Amino acid sequence: MPAYARDILLVEDDAADAILIAEALAERGTRRTITQVGDGIAALDHLRSTHGVRPDLIVTDLNMPRMNGHELLGLLKTDKRLRTIPVVVLTSSSSDTDVLAAYGSHANAYVTKPIALDEFITAVQSIDDFFLRTATIVGSEEVDDSE
């Protein structure tokens, strides 16, 4: 389990789903700060604001007003400052078209609602572990280079 708090941006327009997702993450014991916004436009506003904390993970729905998850993924992955943030798509759609489009836009995981909590937590933990390992390796290399 990571030794530091993880910041998550939850892009979800359904308040009940947002509560369930936050509770699922909190139950696993990892310290997390969750910021929830209701659509892709609000997510981009938050990510691009000077006071917004860069999240360690973005969890997004696909079906939202104003800007949907597919549009958000497309914009995230073309923005040099944002494209390295891992993204879990959490949506009610299990259509092959949506799954392929999400992975085609570089989503890191795709989980369908109703939430299979264990599957969702496994996806988030795998992403946490991968990026924590990567940061540790990069940090070690930086230390070695400076000696």
Backbone hydrogen bonds in HBPLUS format (Angstrom, degrees):
<---DONOR---> <-ACCEPTOR-->    atom                        ^
c    i                          cat <-CA-CA->   ^        H-A-AA   ^      H-
h    n   atom  resd res      DA  || num        DHA   H-A  angle D-A-AA Bond
n    s   type  num  typ     dist DA aas  dist angle  dist       angle   num
A0006-ARG N   A0031-ARG O   2.85 MM  25  6.28 154.6  1.91 143.2 148.9     1
A0033-THR N   A0006-ARG O   2.75 MM  27  6.17 155.4  1.81 153.9 160.7     2
A0056-ASP N   A0007-ASP O   2.63 MM  49  5.25 150.4  1.71 139.2 148.3     3
A0057-LEU N   A0007-ASP O   3.32 MM  50  6.72 140.9  2.48 154.3 159.5     4
A0008-ILE N   A0033-THR O   2.77 MM  25  6.08 168.2  1.79 166.5 168.6     5
A0035-THR N   A0008-ILE O   2.91 MM  27  6.30 164.5  1.93 166.9 171.4     6
A0009-LEU N   A0057-LEU O   2.94 MM  48  6.40 161.0  1.98 157.4 162.7     7
A0059-VAL N   A0009-LEU O   2.92 MM  50  6.27 160.5  1.96 153.6 159.4     8
A0010-LEU N   A0035-THR O   2.79 MM  25  5.98 166.2  1.81 156.8 161.6     9
A0037-VAL N   A0010-LEU O   2.90 MM  27  6.31 158.6  1.94 165.3 170.8    10
A0011-VAL N   A0059-VAL O   2.74 MM  48  6.08 170.8  1.75 165.9 169.2    11
A0061-ASP N   A0011-VAL O   2.98 MM  50  6.24 151.8  2.06 171.6 171.9    12
A0012-GLU N   A0037-VAL O   2.93 MM  25  6.27 146.4  2.05 176.2 167.6    13
A0018-ALA N   A0014-ASP O   2.99 MM   4  6.27 158.1  2.04 153.7 160.6    14
A0019-ILE N   A0015-ALA O   3.04 MM   4  6.29 153.6  2.11 147.5 153.5    15
A0020-LEU N   A0016-ALA O   3.09 MM   4  6.39 162.9  2.12 148.8 153.1    16
A0021-ILE N   A0017-ASP O   2.91 MM   4  6.13 162.4  1.95 156.2 160.7    17
A0022-ALA N   A0018-ALA O   2.99 MM   4  6.14 166.3  2.01 148.9 152.8    18
A0023-GLU N   A0019-ILE O   2.91 MM   4  6.09 159.6  1.95 151.6 157.4    19
A0024-ALA N   A0020-LEU O   2.89 MM   4  6.07 155.5  1.95 146.7 153.5    20
A0025-LEU N   A0021-ILE O   3.04 MM   4  6.31 157.2  2.10 151.8 157.1    21
A0026-ALA N   A0022-ALA O   2.96 MM   4  6.14 156.0  2.02 146.6 153.7    22
A0027-GLU N   A0023-GLU O   2.92 MM   4  6.04 151.0  2.01 150.4 156.9    23
A0029-GLY N   A0026-ALA O   3.15 MM   3  5.70 167.0  2.17 116.9 120.1    24
A0043-ALA N   A0039-ASP O   3.00 MM   4  6.27 149.4  2.10 146.9 156.6    25
A0040-GLY N   A0067-MET O   3.10 MM  27  4.72 158.4  2.14 144.4 140.1    26
A0044-LEU N   A0040-GLY O   2.93 MM   4  6.18 163.5  1.96 151.0 153.9    27
A0045-ASP N   A0041-ILE O   2.93 MM   4  6.17 161.7  1.96 151.5 157.0    28
A0046-HIS N   A0042-ALA O   2.95 MM   4  6.11 159.7  1.99 145.0 150.2    29
A0047-LEU N   A0043-ALA O   2.87 MM   4  6.10 167.1  1.88 155.7 159.3    30
A0048-ARG N   A0044-LEU O   2.88 MM   4  5.90 150.5  1.96 149.6 156.6    31
A0049-SER N   A0045-ASP O   3.05 MM   4  5.97 118.1  2.45 138.1 151.0    32
A0049-SER N   A0046-HIS O   3.33 MM   3  5.32 150.8  2.42  98.3 106.6    33
A0058-ILE N   A0086-PRO O   2.95 MM  28  6.30 153.8  2.02 153.9 162.4    34
A0088-VAL N   A0058-ILE O   2.82 MM  30  6.28 158.8  1.87 159.7 166.9    35
A0060-THR N   A0088-VAL O   2.91 MM  28  6.37 157.7  1.96 157.8 165.2    36
A0090-LEU N   A0060-THR O   2.79 MM  30  5.79 163.5  1.82 143.2 148.7    37
A0069-GLY N   A0062-LEU O   2.83 MM   7  3.86 165.2  1.85 116.6 121.4    38
A0067-MET N   A0065-PRO O   2.62 MM   2  5.69 131.7  1.85 118.9 103.2    39
A0072-LEU N   A0068-ASN O   3.01 MM   4  6.29 159.3  2.05 150.2 156.7    40
A0073-LEU N   A0069-GLY O   2.85 MM   4  6.02 166.8  1.87 150.4 153.5    41
A0074-GLY N   A0070-HIS O   3.03 MM   4  6.24 162.5  2.06 148.4 153.0    42
A0075-LEU N   A0071-GLU O   3.06 MM   4  6.35 156.8  2.12 149.4 155.0    43
A0076-LEU N   A0072-LEU O   2.82 MM   4  6.03 161.5  1.85 159.6 165.5    44
A0077-LYS N   A0073-LEU O   3.02 MM   4  6.09 168.6  2.03 155.2 157.4    45
A0078-THR N   A0075-LEU O   3.30 MM   3  5.31 152.3  2.38  98.3 106.4    46
A0079-ASP N   A0076-LEU O   3.24 MM   3  5.37 157.3  2.29 104.4 111.2    47
A0082-LEU N   A0079-ASP O   2.99 MM   3  5.35 138.5  2.17 110.1 122.0    48
A0083-ARG N   A0079-ASP O   2.87 MM   4  5.63 147.3  1.97 172.2 175.3    49
A0085-ILE N   A0082-LEU O   3.10 MM   3  5.80 168.8  2.12 124.9 128.5    50
A0108-ASN N   A0087-VAL O   2.79 MM  21  5.37 151.0  1.87 148.3 158.1    51
A0089-VAL N   A0109-ALA O   2.89 MM  20  6.14 172.9  1.90 148.8 147.7    52
A0111-VAL N   A0089-VAL O   2.79 MM  22  6.12 166.5  1.81 164.3 168.7    53
A0091-THR N   A0111-VAL O   3.03 MM  20  6.56 150.7  2.12 158.2 163.6    54
A0113-LYS N   A0091-THR O   2.57 MM  22  5.41 141.4  1.72 126.8 133.8    55
A0098-ASP N   A0095-SER O   3.08 MM   3  5.38 116.7  2.50 103.6 117.5    56
A0099-VAL N   A0095-SER O   3.01 MM   4  6.34 166.9  2.03 159.6 163.5    57
A0100-LEU N   A0096-ASP O   2.87 MM   4  5.94 173.1  1.87 153.3 155.6    58
A0101-ALA N   A0097-THR O   2.93 MM   4  5.99 156.2  1.99 142.6 150.0    59
A0102-ALA N   A0098-ASP O   2.89 MM   4  6.01 157.7  1.94 147.8 153.6    60
A0103-TYR N   A0099-VAL O   3.02 MM   4  6.30 171.6  2.03 157.0 158.7    61
A0104-GLY N   A0100-LEU O   2.75 MM   4  5.80 144.1  1.88 140.8 152.4    62
A0105-SER N   A0101-ALA O   2.97 MM   4  6.18 126.6  2.27 136.1 148.6    63
A0105-SER N   A0102-ALA O   3.06 MM   3  5.13 136.7  2.26  96.6 108.8    64
A0107-ALA N   A0102-ALA O   2.99 MM   5  5.47 156.4  2.04 138.6 140.8    65
A0106-HIS N   A0103-TYR O   3.00 MM   3  4.85 153.4  2.07 106.3 107.6    66
A0119-GLU N   A0116-ALA O   2.91 MM   3  5.34 115.7  2.34 110.8 126.6    67
A0120-PHE N   A0116-ALA O   2.92 MM   4  6.17 161.9  1.96 159.5 165.6    68
A0121-ILE N   A0117-LEU O   2.84 MM   4  6.00 172.1  1.85 157.3 159.4    69
A0122-THR N   A0118-ASP O   2.86 MM   4  5.94 155.5  1.92 143.6 151.1    70
A0123-ALA N   A0119-GLU O   2.99 MM   4  6.19 156.8  2.04 145.4 151.2    71
A0124-VAL N   A0120-PHE O   2.97 MM   4  6.28 163.7  1.99 154.0 158.2    72
A0125-GLN N   A0121-ILE O   2.77 MM   4  5.89 165.4  1.79 153.6 158.2    73
A0126-SER N   A0122-THR O   2.88 MM   4  5.97 154.7  1.95 146.0 152.9    74
A0127-ILE N   A0123-ALA O   3.10 MM   4  6.31 155.7  2.16 145.3 151.5    75
A0128-ASP N   A0124-VAL O   2.84 MM   4  6.10 162.2  1.87 152.4 157.9    76
A0129-ASP N   A0125-GLN O   2.80 MM   4  5.97 169.5  1.81 152.7 155.3    77
A0130-PHE N   A0126-SER O   2.93 MM   4  6.06 162.4  1.96 144.8 150.0    78
A0131-PHE N   A0127-ILE O   2.97 MM   4  6.10 176.0  1.97 157.6 158.7    79
A0132-LEU N   A0128-ASP O   2.82 MM   4  5.89 151.5  1.90 151.6 160.5    80
A0133-ARG N   A0129-ASP O   2.90 MM   4  6.00 163.3  1.93 148.6 153.2    81
A0134-THR N   A0130-PHE O   2.90 MM   4  6.11 160.1  1.94 148.9 155.0    82
A0135-ALA N   A0131-PHE O   2.93 MM   4  5.99 159.3  1.97 140.3 145.8    83
A0136-THR N   A0132-LEU O   2.96 MM   4  6.14 152.2  2.04 145.3 153.2    84
A0137-ILE N   A0133-ARG O   2.93 MM   4  6.18 159.4  1.98 152.5 157.6    85
A0138-VAL N   A0134-THR O   2.91 MM   4  6.11 170.4  1.92 155.1 157.8    86
A0139-GLY N   A0135-ALA O   2.82 MM   4  5.87 159.2  1.86 143.4 150.2    87
A0140-SER N   A0136-THR O   2.90 MM   4  6.07 150.2  1.99 143.9 151.7    88
A0141-GLU N   A0137-ILE O   2.96 MM   4  6.21 157.0  2.01 150.6 156.8    89
A0142-GLU N   A0138-VAL O   2.95 MM   4  6.23 152.0  2.03 149.5 157.3    90
A0143-VAL N   A0139-GLY O   3.11 MM   4  6.34 151.5  2.19 142.1 149.2    91
A0144-ASP N   A0140-SER O   2.94 MM   4  6.18 163.3  1.97 151.9 156.2    92
A0145-ASP N   A0141-GLU O   2.94 MM   4  6.09 154.7  2.01 146.8 153.3    93
A0146-SER N   A0142-GLU O   3.28 MM   4  6.43 138.0  2.47 136.9 146.2    94
A0146-SER N   A0143-VAL O   3.18 MM   3  5.36 132.8  2.41  98.9 111.2    95
A0147-GLU N   A0144-ASP O   3.31 MM   3  5.52 153.6  2.38 103.2 110.7    96
